[in-house]
Amino acid sequence: MTNISKQWFYAFSLIALVLIMSLISLTSIASQTEQLSKQNLDLGQYQVVHQQTLDFIDDNLSGITYSRDTDTLFAIINNPEQIVELDKNGQLLRRMKLHGFIDTEGITYIGQQQFAISQERQRSVSIVNITGETQALNAQDYKQFSLSSQSQNNLGLEGIAWAPDVGLFVSNEKSPSEVIRIPMALFTGIQQQTKDYGDIMPKYYKNLPVTDISGLHFYKQTQQLFVLSDESRQLLLINDDGEIQSQFNFDPWLFGIGRDVEQPEGITMDEQGHIYIVGEPNVLLVMSPSS
């Protein structure tokens, strides 16, 4: 074999090896995603794999959501009110100012460049559009609706989660600590500002074993809801009946400093099953299922 022939042979061999390794990697990701879809998640199988301080945020990091369309994270800050887009390694991609929004605590991706934002003290939810060119958002430009509480003694809305084909979940932080599910038909009626909802009513999840609720995320594949608690330092996974399926404890004294996050406030999950937790003042924590 001539030198030129050998060079071509080695070049083709290297290309073939790269293609094979890429195929193996894609197959592994697909297999992991398929496995997560077929069975209920078990938080007991998760472990903290990464934790970092987001130095470009000073304080008040409050919520986070994952956009499958951009494969990036959108985190919300409540003072000063703004949204930051991050890659999945926690690197800042852009910063968007929020004008006219008050006490923004939660964010969830709906789809087609739409996001829902919860404002705690106003007990309101705004539906906004964020494109690749968005640098700022004005509250007056978007639809907003308020949610009343069954109790006069409440601390406002905190977590928010979008459930495709199901509706919108929001949480009352405490007094009482509860999750409210707004069915899809009711959510659509609110959006269209119609008054005839028939017998459609919100569904309440009460008596969860936590003292507050700071964040929510809905996992479509298994129809399970993540419920995050700051004060109880717990992450619960519940079904549609409000029954706990599994849980994760962030207490470092019980489980080691690798689980510690000072004040867990928001939660989301990407399509590979990685869980992202944000906490005040400016911490990002990543959890993955153990192999």
N, C-alpha and C positions, 0 to 999 in steps of 0.2 A: 504494500500500500504506500503510495507517495505521501509526502509531507502535507500537500494540499488536501489529499483525500482524508488523511488522519485529522486535519483541522476541521474539515466539514463533519466528519464522524463525531468528533468530540462536541462540536457545536450543536448538532442535532440531538445528541445524547443528553446534553445539559438542558436543552429546551424541553425534551420529553420528560426529564426528571422534574422540572419545574411544573409542567402541566399536571403530572401525576400527583405531586404534593398538593397543588391547588385543589385538585379534584377530591383528594382525601380530606382536606380541610373543609371544603364545602359540604361534603357528605357527612362529616362529623357534626357540623353546625345544624344541618337539616335533621340529622338523627336526634340531636339534643332537643331541638324545637318540637319535633314530632312526639318525643317522649313526654315533654312537658304538657303537650296538648291532650295526650291520651289519658292522663291521670291527674288527680288533684295534686297540687303542689304541697310539699312538706317542708316547712321552714326549718325543721330540725336537721335537714340535709344541707342547709346553707351555712356558709362561713364568710367572714369579712376578709376580702382579698386586697382591699386598697382603701386608704384613708388619706386625705390631704386637706390642707388649709388653702382656701381660695383667696390669695393675697389681694386680688383686685376688687374684693368686696370687703368693706369695713365692718358691717354689722347688719343684723336683721334679715338674714337669708331665711325665707319663709316657706317656699314651696318649689316643686320641680315636676316637670312632665317630659315625656319622650315623644318625639315626632318620628314616626316610621318613614315619613316621606323625605325627611332630610337626614335621618339617622343621627340626630343631634338632640341635646337636652336644652330645655328652656326653664330657667330658674327665675323666681320672682322675689323681690325685696320689698319690704313694707315701709322703709324710711331710710333714704328717699325712695319713693315709689318708682320702680323700674324693673325691666326684664333683661336678663342677660342670656345669650345663647352660648352654649358650651359644646365642645366635642366630648366624646365619651371618656376622654382622659382628663377632663376637667379644665381644658384650656379655653380661654375666653375667645369667642369668635366675634361677638358684637354686643353692644349695650344699647337698650332702647328705653328712653324716658317715657314715663306715664304722666300725662297732664290731666288733672281733674279727677284722678282716682284717689281714694282715701283708704289707708290701712289695708293694702293688698296682701292677703295671706296665702291664697292658693291659686294654682293654675293647672289646667288639664287640656290636653289636645283633643279636639273633636274630630278633625279631619278637614281636608280641602282648605288648608291654611287658616282654619278657625280654631280659636282657643276660648275657654271659659275662665274668667277670673273672679275669685270671691273677694269681697271687701267686708272685713269683719264687723266693724261697728255699725255700718249701714245695713248689714244683713242683706247684701245685694250681690247679684251675679251679672257680669257684663260679658257679652259675646263679642270678641274682637277678631279682626283679620290681621295676620302677620305674614307678609311676603318676604322674599329674599332681599328686598330693598327697604323694608321698614326700619326707620331710625327712631320714631317716636309715635305715641298713640294719644289721642285726645278722647276723653270719656264721652263727651257730647256727640261724638261721631258714631257711637255704637249703641245697640240695644242693651237695656239694663232692666232687670226685674228684681223686686224685693221679696224676701221670704219672711213670713211672720213666724213667731215661735209659740209653742204651746205653753211656754212659761214666760212670765214677765221678768224673771230673774235669770238672765242668760248673759253669756260672755261673747256672743256673736259667732259668725261663721268662720271656720278655719279650713278644713280639708275640702277638696272637691275632686270628683272623678267622673269621667265620661264612660258610659257603658253602651257600646253600639247595640242597637235594636232593643235596648232595655230602658235607658233614660239617663238621668243625671243624679249622682250621689253628692250630697253635701253633709258636712258634720257641724253640729253645734259643739263648741269647745267643752263647755261644762255648765252645770246648773240649768238644765240637765246635760250630761254627756250623751249624745245620741247621734245616730246617722239617719238622714232623711233621704229616701229614694223618691225622686220625681219621675213617674212613669213617662215613657216616650210620648204618649198621646197628650198628657198634661203639659209636658215640656213644650211640645209643638204648639199647643193652645196658648201658652204663656207667650211664646215667641211671636205668635200671630196676633196677640192681644185680643183673643176671643174670650168670652165669658162663659160659654156653654161647655162645661167639661163633663156633663152627665154625672155618673157615679164614680168618676176617676178621682182617686184621692192619693196623697203621698203615703208612702209606707215608712214606718218608723222602726228603727232597730235600737232597742233600749237595753238597759241592764247589762251592758258589756263590762267585764271585770277590769275596768281602767278608770282613773279619776279624771282624765281629760282625753280629747281626741284632737290631734294636731294635723293629721294627714290621711289621705285616702288614695287608693289606686284600684281600678277594676281590671281583673285578668280575664279577658274574653274567652280564652280557650277552655277554661274550666268553670267559668261563671262564678268566680270567687272574688271577694273584696278584701283588700289589705286595709287594716285599720291601725294607724300609728298613734302611739300615746307618748307625749313628752314626759309628763309627771310620773307615769307608771313605768316608763322606759321599756315599753313592750311594743312588739309588732304582732298583731293578730291577723289570722286569715279565716274569714267566716264565709258560710254559704248563704243562700238566699233566705234561709230561715233564721239567720243570725247565729247559727251554731258555730262554735270555734272548731276549725279543722286542724290547725297547728299554730304555733306561736314561737317568737324569738325574743330573747331577753337581752337588753343592752347593758345590763348592770355589770361593770368591770370587776366588782368584788366577787361576784359569783362565777363569772365565766372568763375572766382575763381581760387585760387592757385592750386587746385587739378588737373588742366589741364596743369600746367606749365611744360615745358621741355625746357631747355636753347637753344639747337641747334639741332632740330630733323633731323636725317640724314638717318635712315633706317627703314624699315617696313616689317613685315611679319604677317601671320595669321596661327593658328593651325586648326585642323579639328573640334574643338568644337566652333569655331567662335571667339576665343580670339585674339585680335590684340596686337602685340608687337612692340613698338617703341624704337629705341635706339638713343641717342643724345650725342654730345660731351659735356663735355670731357668723361664721363663714366656713363651715366644714362640709365636705363631701365624702361620703362613705359608700363603698361598693361591695355588694354581697353576691356570691355566686354559689351554685350548687356544687357540693363536693363530688368528685368522680367516684 
